[in-house]
Amino acid sequence: MSGAVCLLLVAAGGFAGAIVRYRLSQAIAKRFPSPLPYGTLTINATGSLLLGIIAGGHAPQWLALLLGTGFMGAYTTFSTFKLESVRLGRQRTWGYFALYMVSSYGLGLIAAAFGLYIF
């Protein structure tokens, strides 16, 4: 597969993943208003599961580039997770901070492991 095709697959997946993340995050925040960022938590947990499925299913290279690198790379959001964690800490909402940290890492690991396991 040529380098140009690889880049196009990653770009197409990234475009779609960013749009889905943005829309889903907004919908979750509107439906469940809370100091706890449920949108990012949901996105990162489902992204971990889906990436585990892609990796565990031994996807062909083109699909791994499109969905694994492109879509999941843009869909999941480690930087937003860190920013929201810092905000919770700066607001001194320690209960939410702890819950967010533990649930984000815990759910992410469990979801990724489950995704790998089912294949």
C-alpha positions as CSV (number, residue, x, y, z in Angstrom):
1,M,0.0,0.0,0.0
2,S,1.5,3.4,-1.0
3,G,2.2,6.1,1.5
4,A,-0.3,8.4,-0.1
5,V,-3.1,5.8,0.4
6,C,-2.1,5.3,4.0
7,L,-2.3,9.0,4.6
8,L,-5.7,9.3,3.0
9,L,-7.0,6.4,5.1
10,V,-5.8,8.0,8.3
11,A,-7.1,11.4,7.2
12,A,-10.5,10.1,6.3
13,G,-10.8,8.2,9.6
14,G,-9.6,11.2,11.6
15,F,-12.1,13.5,9.9
16,A,-15.0,11.2,10.8
17,G,-13.7,10.4,14.3
18,A,-13.4,14.1,15.2
19,I,-16.9,14.9,14.0
20,V,-18.4,11.9,15.9
21,R,-16.5,12.9,19.0
22,Y,-17.7,16.5,18.9
23,R,-21.3,15.6,18.3
24,L,-21.5,12.8,20.8
25,S,-19.7,14.9,23.5
26,Q,-22.2,17.7,23.0
27,A,-25.2,15.4,23.1
28,I,-24.0,13.8,26.3
29,A,-23.2,17.1,28.0
30,K,-26.6,18.4,27.1
31,R,-28.4,15.3,28.3
32,F,-26.4,14.8,31.5
33,P,-25.2,18.3,32.8
34,S,-22.7,17.7,35.6
35,P,-19.3,18.9,36.8
36,L,-18.2,15.3,35.8
37,P,-17.3,15.3,32.1
38,Y,-19.5,12.3,31.1
39,G,-19.0,13.0,27.4
40,T,-15.2,12.6,27.5
41,L,-15.5,9.6,29.8
42,T,-18.0,7.9,27.5
43,I,-16.0,8.6,24.4
44,N,-12.7,7.4,25.8
45,A,-14.2,4.2,27.3
46,T,-16.0,3.3,24.0
47,G,-12.9,4.2,22.1
48,S,-10.8,1.9,24.2
49,L,-13.3,-0.9,23.6
50,L,-13.4,-0.3,19.9
51,L,-9.7,-0.1,19.6
52,G,-9.3,-3.3,21.5
53,I,-11.8,-5.0,19.1
54,I,-9.8,-3.6,16.1
55,A,-6.5,-4.8,17.5
56,G,-7.9,-8.1,18.8
57,G,-9.6,-8.8,15.5
58,H,-6.3,-8.6,13.6
59,A,-7.8,-6.1,11.1
60,P,-6.1,-5.8,7.8
61,Q,-3.7,-2.9,7.4
62,W,-6.1,-0.6,5.5
63,L,-8.8,-1.0,8.1
64,A,-6.4,-0.6,11.0
65,L,-5.2,2.7,9.5
66,L,-8.7,3.9,8.7
67,L,-10.4,2.9,12.0
68,G,-7.6,2.3,14.5
69,T,-5.2,5.1,13.7
70,G,-7.5,7.6,12.0
71,F,-11.0,7.3,13.5
72,M,-9.9,6.2,17.0
73,G,-7.0,8.7,17.1
74,A,-9.4,11.6,16.5
75,Y,-12.4,10.1,18.4
76,T,-10.6,9.4,21.7
77,T,-9.2,12.4,23.5
78,F,-6.4,12.1,26.0
79,S,-5.7,15.8,25.9
80,T,-9.3,16.8,26.8
81,F,-9.3,14.2,29.5
82,K,-6.2,15.8,31.1
83,L,-7.5,19.4,30.7
84,E,-10.8,18.4,32.3
85,S,-8.9,16.7,35.1
86,V,-6.9,19.8,35.8
87,R,-10.0,21.9,35.8
88,L,-11.7,19.7,38.4
89,G,-8.5,19.9,40.5
90,R,-8.3,23.7,40.2
91,Q,-12.0,23.9,41.2
92,R,-11.1,21.8,44.2
93,T,-13.9,19.4,43.4
94,W,-11.8,16.5,44.8
95,G,-14.6,13.9,44.8
96,Y,-15.3,14.5,41.1
97,F,-11.6,14.7,40.4
98,A,-10.9,11.3,42.0
99,L,-14.0,9.7,40.4
100,Y,-13.1,11.0,37.0
101,M,-9.5,9.8,37.2
102,V,-10.3,6.4,38.6
103,S,-13.2,5.8,36.2
104,S,-11.4,7.1,33.1
105,Y,-8.3,4.9,33.6
106,G,-10.3,1.9,35.0
107,L,-13.0,1.9,32.4
108,G,-10.4,2.5,29.6
109,L,-8.3,-0.5,30.7
110,I,-11.3,-2.8,31.2
111,A,-12.9,-1.8,27.9
112,A,-9.6,-2.3,25.9
113,A,-9.0,-5.6,27.6
114,F,-12.6,-6.7,26.9
115,G,-12.3,-5.7,23.3
116,L,-9.1,-7.8,22.9
117,Y,-10.7,-10.7,24.8
118,I,-13.8,-11.0,22.6
119,F,-11.7,-11.8,19.6
